[in-house]
């Protein structure tokens, strides 16, 4: 079981605004922020519902785009995530819909964030 995940981003403030808007429909908000002064190197922003389990941070060299999927409580939340992410500057990478090739109830949506990461919201419930 994962405890937390971190992504390297080029511009923390730009990505902070993107994820704050995109993840709000999934119940995620900013739980913790750590400044570059506090770490002695880079700033980090921790998002979550109760504890920070998704982090973004400035890194001088990105290792390449990654895929991260957030669990949504409903199909409506997946739809809202997709709309919010696009409104926040994300690019569509798969409109909300069933992906039956994963399993019959897999309902997901995909966007590309400002750094090229593939971000997904998924609901596994039957309806």
HELIX and SHEET records of a PDB file:
HELIX    1   1 UNK A   12  UNK A   24  1                                  13    
HELIX    2   2 UNK A   36  UNK A   39  1                                   4    
HELIX    3   3 UNK A   75  UNK A   87  1                                  13    
SHEET    1   A 4 UNK A   5  UNK A   9  0                                        
SHEET    2   A 4 UNK A  54  UNK A  58  1                                        
SHEET    3   A 4 UNK A  44  UNK A  48 -1                                        
SHEET    4   A 4 UNK A  29  UNK A  34 -1                                        
SHEET    1   B 4 UNK A  67  UNK A  71  0                                        
SHEET    2   B 4 UNK A 118  UNK A 123  1                                        
SHEET    3   B 4 UNK A 107  UNK A 112 -1                                        
SHEET    4   B 4 UNK A  91  UNK A  98 -1                                        
END                                                                             
